[in-house]
Amino acid sequence: MLTTTEGKESPDSKIPRQSIEGKDRIPNAAVFLKRTALEFLQILFSQRAEGSFHYDQDDTKSDILISDIHAVDIMTVGHRPAIIAVRGPLSWSGPGLGSVESRNMRTGDYIFNDLLTGSVALSCISREGIEAENIGHLVFNSFKFFRPVLQKYGFFQIKSLSIGAEMLVEQEGADDKTYIVPIQVSALIQDRWLMEDTAARQLRQIIVKYLFNV
């Protein structure tokens, strides 16, 4: 049975994708986008004074919740302000399998260099409309002003930012009202990987075998 070897991310990536907190490499671009956005906001809000949207990893001490949508009970979010992240589509478009950056003539290995477009939606939530607006304002400006810092961790470019209109969400049977201000962050992520010659040879064998057996 013939098998193929996936292209490996080049160990000497010019813009390595890594977490801000632990400096861990994150080869998966989809995971990188949301995780880094959350870490960035958690670090930023942890520097704020207590009582002013201060974030703490200890939920009992934190003024604001900053989390992935899958790691939180949305029904309990209304008890305090929150920033909830949801990753949007990650897309690639180009004429071929990336752009060839270089080739090792001795081994036949290729290094490809490409750009992916991804987005992350950040919902700024509060029981008060003006508070949701203020949180949205902070998040929007943070990604705008700290763009050079994010680029050091793997964001090739912050492509666009948008802040949506305040929305009111009313839960059936509940008196509490929840206001949401959505933020959309669109970014270019460098995708740079190594394709070993052995994988290319195996792929050619699979293609030839398929063509002559149909």
CORBELUR-V867328 format. One record per residue. N is the residue number from 0. RES is the residue in one letter. NEAR is the number of other C-alpha atoms within 8 Angstrom. Layout:
N RES NEAR
N RES NEAR
This chain:
0 M 2
1 L 5
2 T 5
3 T 7
4 T 6
5 E 6
6 G 9
7 K 8
8 E 9
9 S 9
10 P 4
11 D 5
12 S 9
13 K 4
14 I 11
15 P 9
16 R 12
17 Q 12
18 S 14
19 I 10
20 E 5
21 G 5
22 K 7
23 D 7
24 R 8
25 I 10
26 P 7
27 N 6
28 A 10
29 A 9
30 V 8
31 F 13
32 L 12
33 K 12
34 R 9
35 T 11
36 A 9
37 L 12
38 E 11
39 F 9
40 L 10
41 Q 11
42 I 9
43 L 8
44 F 10
45 S 9
46 Q 8
47 R 10
48 A 7
49 E 7
50 G 6
51 S 7
52 F 12
53 H 14
54 Y 16
55 D 10
56 Q 6
57 D 6
58 D 7
59 T 4
60 K 8
61 S 12
62 D 13
63 I 11
64 L 13
65 I 12
66 S 11
67 D 10
68 I 10
69 H 5
70 A 6
71 V 8
72 D 8
73 I 7
74 M 5
75 T 6
76 V 12
77 G 13
78 H 6
79 R 10
80 P 15
81 A 13
82 I 12
83 I 13
84 A 14
85 V 10
86 R 10
87 G 8
88 P 6
89 L 9
90 S 7
91 W 7
92 S 5
93 G 6
94 P 5
95 G 5
96 L 6
97 G 9
98 S 8
99 V 9
100 E 8
101 S 7
102 R 9
103 N 8
104 M 6
105 R 4
106 T 6
107 G 9
108 D 11
109 Y 13
110 I 13
111 F 14
112 N 12
113 D 9
114 L 9
115 L 12
116 T 11
117 G 14
118 S 13
119 V 14
120 A 12
121 L 12
122 S 12
123 C 16
124 I 15
125 S 14
126 R 14
127 E 9
128 G 11
129 I 6
130 E 9
131 A 17
132 E 11
133 N 8
134 I 9
135 G 13
136 H 8
137 L 8
138 V 10
139 F 12
140 N 8
141 S 8
142 F 9
143 K 9
144 F 7
145 F 8
146 R 10
147 P 7
148 V 7
149 L 9
150 Q 11
151 K 8
152 Y 12
153 G 12
154 F 14
155 F 10
156 Q 9
157 I 13
158 K 8
159 S 7
160 L 11
161 S 8
162 I 10
163 G 7
164 A 6
165 E 11
166 M 7
167 L 8
168 V 8
169 E 9
170 Q 8
171 E 4
172 G 4
173 A 6
174 D 6
175 D 8
176 K 11
177 T 13
178 Y 14
179 I 14
180 V 15
181 P 13
182 I 15
183 Q 11
184 V 13
185 S 12
186 A 13
187 L 13
188 I 13
189 Q 12
190 D 9
191 R 11
192 W 12
193 L 12
194 M 13
195 E 11
196 D 10
197 T 7
198 A 12
199 A 9
200 R 8
201 Q 11
202 L 9
203 R 8
204 Q 8
205 I 9
206 I 8
207 V 8
208 K 8
209 Y 8
210 L 7
211 F 6
212 N 5
213 V 4
